Amino acid sequence: MDIAKTATNMAETGTRQDVQFAVQKKIQDIATSTATQLIDAIQPAPSVQNLPAHLGNTINTKA
């Protein structure tokens, strides 16, 4: 009787793990799709023509 119960528990554990893996894969696919859509939705910044060439080349890290 204990062998049958153990075998059933092992089978259920394997099935549970398969389901969890499938759910995690689906979540990852949805996250990838959402991130791709967000990146595609970003519009390029307009270029500024009348600024001197030295502007925008450094970042003030002491502020």
Beta strands, then each sheet from edge to edge (+ up, - down):
end
